[in-house]
Amino acid sequence: MALVPATILTGFLGAGKTTLLNRILKEPHGHKIAVIENEFGEENIDNEILVQDSNEQIVEMSNGCVCCTVRGDLIAALGTLAQKRNDGEISFDHLVIETTGLANPGPVAQTFFMDDEVAMHYMLDAVITVVDSRHAMQQLDEHEEAQRQVGFADKLLLSKTDIVAAGQVDELVTRLKRINPRAPVGKVHFGEVPIAEVLDLRGFNLNDKLEIDPDFLAAEEHDHDHDHACGEHCDHDHHDHAHDHHHARHADDVAAFVYRSDRPFDTARLDDFLGRLVQVYGPRMMRYKGVIWMEGADRKVVFQGVHQMMGSDIGAKWGDGEPRGSKMVFIGKNLPKETFVTGLDQCLV
Ligand SMILES: Nc1nc2c(ncn2[C@@H]2O[C@H](COP(=O)(O)OP(=O)(O)OP(=O)(O)O)[C@@H](O)[C@H]2O)c(=O)[nH]1
């Protein structure tokens, strides 16, 4: 059987995840989706209050979707769903997992790579983060988990734009792009969003598209100029400096930067450097992806990862007349941009 694409739905407390899932479970959109609503962390309380034989519940909805409430082990629930699907007891061709508002989506995403059983049945399609337009600014200020949820996202959906001024939404979008320039930003109104914006995003696939918001690139370009103005021996902390310049209020710990070069990489040197990089900084590298020009290769090379787990693949051929070059984006917590850039420069031919 083909692997089931899985979407991880995250977002801070009250962002509107359940509202979105309820629509998915009830509306006639023609897709057969299994939804896992988890109650991680509450299992001890629940087990004491509810004496149940099984620790998950699977319900078929009238639109053909399946809802599975999990108390406890997510891996076990994924296994049970896959088993029932193989046995023909239930059918679904997509999976959506809701994480609790306080959760870091990293470990859930890693489950899809680390657990062989899970990897045999599912492939991670994308991490989608619902962002509460009304409360996100404060949540990002106060909770690192809120920043992480944005940093991990392959797609951001803004909820509650109906109750905030347009100017505030723009300010929030600017901040979100500083944290994560890779994720397109859409809107969701009381769970209402085209299903195509939620399913089959291929955010985790090794395709050779690397979309980076043009506004972010322009801002980075600007920071870059600014750095040079400081002079070679300047001892400013350039990272913070750039941040202060644009967003005096919001020096988020989770942030992104882009590396670009129009020269090819030496394969062995780059492999070695990236390997060492993830060993040292992996725990702080939330998401990264690059489309690379390797010396002598007529095809693009794509690499991407989550923390220490990095994969690479061969992409499409460089087109005739297509300008060759490499582009990478790194999203993480307090990553030392200069170290990355200097090291990558040294891997160029
Ligand atoms: N005004 C407005 N309210 C919304 C919107 N989406 C959701 N809400 C409301 O926000 C509240 C929280 O929504 P939920 O869907 O329960 O949020 P959640 O992310 O599942 O919350 P937790 O499970 O606590 O993390 C509810 O009262 C929703 O009705 C929206 O687009 N606009």
The ligand as a Gaussian input file, in Angstrom:
#p B3LYP/6-31G(d) Opt

LIG

0 1
 N      -12.954000      35.297000      16.156000
 C      -12.473000      34.101000      15.838000
 N      -12.465000      33.127000      16.771000
 C      -11.995000      31.913000      16.408000
 C      -11.498000      31.656000      15.099000
 N      -11.076000      30.371000      15.066000
 C      -11.298000      29.857000      16.303000
 N      -11.870000      30.781000      17.133000
 C      -12.277000      30.621000      18.533000
 O      -11.113000      30.468000      19.337000
 C      -11.382000      29.612000      20.443000
 C      -10.337000      28.500000      20.510000
 O      -10.463000      27.642000      19.384000
 P      -10.032000      26.110000      19.396000
 O      -10.285000      25.560000      18.052000
 O      -10.613000      25.412000      20.554000
 O       -8.474000      26.273000      19.640000
 P       -7.376000      25.132000      19.868000
 O       -6.163000      25.587000      19.151000
 O       -7.907000      23.814000      19.507000
 O       -7.172000      25.254000      21.433000
 P       -6.393000      24.233000      22.435000
 O       -6.919000      22.879000      22.156000
 O       -6.754000      24.779000      23.791000
 O       -4.946000      24.399000      22.178000
 C      -12.798000      29.096000      20.231000
 O      -13.660000      29.847000      21.045000
 C      -13.060000      29.363000      18.751000
 O      -14.413000      29.562000      18.488000
 C      -11.527000      32.716000      14.127000
 O      -11.096000      32.597000      12.963000
 N      -12.022000      33.906000      14.561000

